[in-house]
Amino acid sequence: MAPRPGDCRVERKTETAEGCYLYCIMGSGEARSCDTAGIGGRGDVVSIINYEDLSCATSPSPLGEYAVTRENLMAHQKVVEEAMKDHTVLPVRFSTIAKSPDDIRGVLRKRYAEFKSLYEKMEGKVELGLKALWKDMGRVFKDIAEEDMLVKRLKDRTAGALPGKGFDAGVELGRAVKAALERKKEETAGKIISAFRDISVDFRTNKTHGDNMALNAAFLVNESDMVEFDRRVKELDSRGGGDISLRYVGPVPPFNFVNIVIEWN
Amino acid sequence: MAVEKSMASSSLVEVIDRILDKGVVIDAWVRVSLVGIELLAVEAREVCASVVTFLKYAEAVGLTAQEAATA
């Protein structure tokens, strides 16, 4: 059957084939149009596709992968953040494109129970992101050099190493320092997480970026506990003694707590 | 300065941290193309646990580059 105007059912054959870009899955009912433009810079309108009491925010898009550029990433994020103002959202991963609205309805139908239960689990909750960074790495390494027994021993040994032995000893020392830094990160991260555990439904720790990042965490928090969470972040910030700087984001779409992998067919 | 709370979209790092590999993943074969961004540099730096990296850590606790290079 030939595609009707306004229907994005097309074969996934040519580069110009049109599909539907997915942003997030939501409940339905109060669904309204989204003022944020869709991904791709063509000014595509974001609209809602419904299946039973679930819905999906989508916009027309060529079939094909999107490059990881600031513009594309932000376009995806902005639509999800906009939807999140009014709805509980299950965010969809970047660059997910369906062949047609029917394919999207098909996925919602097949995995209805799973989406529904995850939706109910996320209802009334928000994700908050917290990163902790050491301000003075010179001091962190100085502490390691003074406190870590292995590092201390290897350092003394390396300093007095015979010519020709220094290189390997240096590598061994470096390895010990790296391990000690990892332990110090875990210890610091553990202390920070414990300050929020009783007001978090769940939490995840992600990979840290760089030596100075001790913690990269996401917390799932009841909306009603958000004010208390804010308060504790401020308290932690002032209690940190100036050693650590915090980066606090939220509410953000619950990417860290929605992990479903599905195939189209 | 006191900690500020912001939306994720105010920081590219916060966005990258989330939307590339988390959330509802449909069609598992669709890979994200890492095209021309600093993310690659970040990954490379983290993966690179080379000799040079270890020597950098050794230097960080006070071993001088000269001592380390006495090979």
Boltz contact constraints between the chains, C-beta under 6 A:
constraints:
  - contact:
      token1: [A, 65]
      token2: [B, 33]
      max_distance: 6.0
  - contact:
      token1: [A, 67]
      token2: [B, 33]
      max_distance: 6.0
  - contact:
      token1: [A, 67]
      token2: [B, 35]
      max_distance: 6.0
  - contact:
      token1: [A, 68]
      token2: [B, 34]
      max_distance: 6.0
  - contact:
      token1: [A, 68]
      token2: [B, 35]
      max_distance: 6.0
  - contact:
      token1: [A, 68]
      token2: [B, 37]
      max_distance: 6.0
  - contact:
      token1: [A, 70]
      token2: [B, 12]
      max_distance: 6.0
  - contact:
      token1: [A, 73]
      token2: [B, 15]
      max_distance: 6.0
  - contact:
      token1: [A, 76]
      token2: [B, 19]
      max_distance: 6.0
  - contact:
      token1: [A, 77]
      token2: [B, 9]
      max_distance: 6.0
  - contact:
      token1: [A, 77]
      token2: [B, 15]
      max_distance: 6.0
  - contact:
      token1: [A, 78]
      token2: [B, 9]
      max_distance: 6.0
  - contact:
      token1: [A, 81]
      token2: [B, 9]
      max_distance: 6.0
  - contact:
      token1: [A, 90]
      token2: [B, 24]
      max_distance: 6.0
  - contact:
      token1: [A, 91]
      token2: [B, 23]
      max_distance: 6.0
  - contact:
      token1: [A, 92]
      token2: [B, 23]
      max_distance: 6.0
  - contact:
      token1: [A, 92]
      token2: [B, 24]
      max_distance: 6.0
  - contact:
      token1: [A, 93]
      token2: [B, 23]
      max_distance: 6.0
  - contact:
      token1: [A, 93]
      token2: [B, 25]
      max_distance: 6.0
  - contact:
      token1: [A, 94]
      token2: [B, 19]
      max_distance: 6.0
  - contact:
      token1: [A, 94]
      token2: [B, 20]
      max_distance: 6.0
  - contact:
      token1: [A, 95]
      token2: [B, 32]
      max_distance: 6.0
  - contact:
      token1: [A, 96]
      token2: [B, 26]
      max_distance: 6.0
  - contact:
      token1: [A, 141]
      token2: [B, 60]
      max_distance: 6.0
  - contact:
      token1: [A, 141]
      token2: [B, 61]
      max_distance: 6.0
  - contact:
      token1: [A, 145]
      token2: [B, 61]
      max_distance: 6.0
  - contact:
      token1: [A, 145]
      token2: [B, 62]
      max_distance: 6.0
  - contact:
      token1: [A, 158]
      token2: [B, 63]
      max_distance: 6.0
  - contact:
      token1: [A, 163]
      token2: [B, 70]
      max_distance: 6.0
  - contact:
      token1: [A, 166]
      token2: [B, 67]
      max_distance: 6.0
  - contact:
      token1: [A, 166]
      token2: [B, 70]
      max_distance: 6.0
  - contact:
      token1: [A, 167]
      token2: [B, 71]
      max_distance: 6.0
  - contact:
      token1: [A, 170]
      token2: [B, 55]
      max_distance: 6.0
  - contact:
      token1: [A, 170]
      token2: [B, 58]
      max_distance: 6.0
  - contact:
      token1: [A, 170]
      token2: [B, 63]
      max_distance: 6.0
  - contact:
      token1: [A, 170]
      token2: [B, 68]
      max_distance: 6.0
  - contact:
      token1: [A, 171]
      token2: [B, 51]
      max_distance: 6.0
  - contact:
      token1: [A, 171]
      token2: [B, 54]
      max_distance: 6.0
  - contact:
      token1: [A, 173]
      token2: [B, 58]
      max_distance: 6.0
  - contact:
      token1: [A, 174]
      token2: [B, 54]
      max_distance: 6.0
  - contact:
      token1: [A, 174]
      token2: [B, 55]
      max_distance: 6.0
  - contact:
      token1: [A, 174]
      token2: [B, 57]
      max_distance: 6.0
  - contact:
      token1: [A, 174]
      token2: [B, 58]
      max_distance: 6.0
  - contact:
      token1: [A, 175]
      token2: [B, 54]
      max_distance: 6.0
  - contact:
      token1: [A, 177]
      token2: [B, 57]
      max_distance: 6.0
  - contact:
      token1: [A, 177]
      token2: [B, 61]
      max_distance: 6.0
  - contact:
      token1: [A, 178]
      token2: [B, 57]
      max_distance: 6.0
  - contact:
      token1: [A, 233]
      token2: [B, 3]
      max_distance: 6.0
  - contact:
      token1: [A, 237]
      token2: [B, 3]
      max_distance: 6.0
  - contact:
      token1: [A, 246]
      token2: [B, 3]
      max_distance: 6.0
  - contact:
      token1: [A, 248]
      token2: [B, 3]
      max_distance: 6.0
  - contact:
      token1: [A, 248]
      token2: [B, 5]
      max_distance: 6.0
  - contact:
      token1: [A, 249]
      token2: [B, 6]
      max_distance: 6.0
  - contact:
      token1: [A, 249]
      token2: [B, 8]
      max_distance: 6.0
  - contact:
      token1: [A, 249]
      token2: [B, 14]
      max_distance: 6.0
  - contact:
      token1: [A, 252]
      token2: [B, 8]
      max_distance: 6.0
  - contact:
      token1: [A, 255]
      token2: [B, 18]
      max_distance: 6.0
  - contact:
      token1: [A, 255]
      token2: [B, 22]
      max_distance: 6.0
  - contact:
      token1: [A, 255]
      token2: [B, 23]
      max_distance: 6.0
  - contact:
      token1: [A, 256]
      token2: [B, 22]
      max_distance: 6.0
  - contact:
      token1: [A, 258]
      token2: [B, 23]
      max_distance: 6.0
  - contact:
      token1: [A, 258]
      token2: [B, 24]
      max_distance: 6.0
  - contact:
      token1: [A, 260]
      token2: [B, 24]
      max_distance: 6.0
  - contact:
      token1: [A, 261]
      token2: [B, 25]
      max_distance: 6.0
  - contact:
      token1: [A, 261]
      token2: [B, 28]
      max_distance: 6.0
  - contact:
      token1: [A, 262]
      token2: [B, 26]
      max_distance: 6.0
  - contact:
      token1: [A, 264]
      token2: [B, 27]
      max_distance: 6.0
